[in-house]
């Protein structure tokens, strides 16, 4: 069972444009899948079999997104609404890429950051913090 770290921050009003939204990341992944599928189809026509397998898989990304929402809801702090689309927060550790998610609540502007690993630089600004099992 994966643990998610939920940070409840005061309203963040600037810098949202620096991040890609969840929808934008999904759109890019789908474009990559379409491109790879077309290449695979061309190989099928030319060689009689596919020689390239699809390398883009967004199921882990979507699962992490859904689990992040569940974790935030479990804290009781997030009311379930969003002022705008959630954004993806890239996290880099060693040679692997991970991601967290950030969104702003409509009611009072409270900002939520949910990550699969502890982020001390968010903790110092957080009004509340909780490690939650999303399952």
C-alpha positions as CSV (number, residue, x, y, z in Angstrom):
1,X,0.0,0.0,0.0
2,X,1.5,3.3,-1.1
3,X,1.7,6.3,1.3
4,X,0.9,9.8,0.0
5,X,2.1,12.9,1.8
6,X,-0.7,15.6,1.9
7,X,0.3,19.2,2.4
8,X,-2.4,21.8,3.1
9,X,-1.0,25.2,2.2
10,X,-2.3,28.7,2.4
11,X,-3.7,30.0,-1.0
12,X,-1.0,29.9,-3.7
13,X,-2.0,32.6,-6.2
14,X,1.0,32.8,-8.5
15,X,3.1,30.4,-10.6
16,X,0.4,28.0,-11.7
17,X,1.3,28.5,-15.4
18,X,4.7,27.0,-14.8
19,X,3.2,23.6,-14.4
20,X,1.3,21.3,-16.9
21,X,-2.2,20.4,-15.9
22,X,-3.1,16.7,-15.5
23,X,-5.1,17.0,-18.8
24,X,-2.1,18.4,-20.7
25,X,0.1,15.5,-19.5
26,X,-2.6,13.0,-20.6
27,X,-2.9,14.7,-24.0
28,X,0.9,14.6,-24.6
29,X,0.9,10.9,-23.6
30,X,-2.0,10.1,-25.9
31,X,-0.2,11.9,-28.8
32,X,2.8,9.8,-28.1
33,X,0.7,6.6,-28.1
34,X,-0.9,7.6,-31.4
35,X,2.5,8.3,-32.9
36,X,3.9,5.0,-31.7
37,X,0.8,3.1,-32.9
38,X,1.1,4.7,-36.4
39,X,4.7,3.7,-36.5
40,X,3.8,0.2,-35.4
41,X,1.1,0.0,-38.1
42,X,3.6,1.1,-40.8
43,X,6.0,-1.6,-39.7
44,X,3.2,-4.1,-39.8
45,X,2.5,-3.2,-43.4
46,X,6.2,-3.2,-44.4
47,X,7.5,-6.2,-42.5
48,X,4.4,-8.2,-41.8
49,X,4.8,-7.8,-38.0
50,X,5.2,-5.0,-35.5
51,X,8.7,-4.3,-34.5
52,X,8.0,-1.5,-32.1
53,X,6.0,-2.0,-28.9
54,X,4.1,0.9,-27.3
55,X,6.3,2.4,-24.7
56,X,3.9,5.0,-23.3
57,X,1.7,3.8,-20.4
58,X,-0.3,6.3,-18.6
59,X,-2.1,3.8,-16.3
60,X,0.5,4.4,-13.5
61,X,0.1,8.1,-13.9
62,X,-3.6,8.0,-13.7
63,X,-3.6,5.6,-10.7
64,X,-1.2,8.0,-8.9
65,X,-3.5,10.9,-9.6
66,X,-6.6,9.1,-8.4
67,X,-4.8,7.9,-5.3
68,X,-3.6,11.4,-4.6
69,X,-7.2,12.7,-4.7
70,X,-8.3,9.9,-2.4
71,X,-5.5,10.6,0.1
72,X,-6.4,14.3,0.2
73,X,-10.1,13.5,0.7
74,X,-9.2,11.1,3.5
75,X,-7.6,13.9,5.5
76,X,-11.0,15.7,5.8
77,X,-9.3,19.0,4.9
78,X,-10.2,19.0,1.2
79,X,-13.9,19.6,0.4
80,X,-13.7,17.8,-3.0
81,X,-13.8,20.9,-5.2
82,X,-11.2,22.6,-7.3
83,X,-10.9,26.2,-8.4
84,X,-9.1,25.1,-11.6
85,X,-7.5,22.0,-13.1
86,X,-4.9,20.3,-10.9
87,X,-1.3,20.5,-12.0
88,X,1.5,18.0,-12.1
89,X,4.5,18.6,-9.8
90,X,7.5,16.8,-11.2
91,X,9.7,15.1,-8.7
92,X,13.2,13.8,-9.6
93,X,15.0,11.3,-7.5
94,X,18.0,9.4,-8.6
95,X,17.3,8.4,-12.2
96,X,13.6,8.0,-11.9
97,X,10.9,10.5,-12.5
98,X,7.9,10.7,-10.1
99,X,5.2,13.3,-9.8
100,X,2.9,14.8,-7.3
101,X,-0.2,16.8,-7.8
102,X,-1.3,20.3,-6.7
103,X,-4.7,22.0,-6.8
104,X,-6.5,24.9,-5.2
105,X,-9.8,24.5,-3.4
106,X,-12.6,26.7,-4.6
107,X,-14.1,27.6,-1.3
108,X,-11.2,29.3,0.4
109,X,-8.3,29.0,-1.9
110,X,-6.5,26.5,0.2
111,X,-3.9,24.8,-1.9
112,X,-3.2,21.1,-1.7
113,X,0.1,19.3,-2.7
114,X,0.1,15.5,-2.6
115,X,3.3,13.6,-3.3
116,X,4.4,10.0,-3.0
117,X,7.4,11.0,-0.9
118,X,7.9,13.4,1.9
119,X,8.8,17.0,0.8
120,X,10.3,19.0,3.7
121,X,10.3,22.3,1.7
122,X,6.4,22.0,1.5
123,X,6.1,21.1,5.1
124,X,7.7,24.3,6.3
125,X,4.8,26.3,4.7
126,X,2.0,23.8,5.4
127,X,-0.9,24.7,7.7
128,X,-1.4,20.9,8.0
129,X,0.5,17.8,7.0
130,X,-0.5,14.2,7.0
131,X,0.9,10.9,5.6
132,X,-2.0,8.9,4.3
133,X,-2.4,5.4,2.8
134,X,-4.7,6.0,-0.2
135,X,-6.2,2.6,-0.4
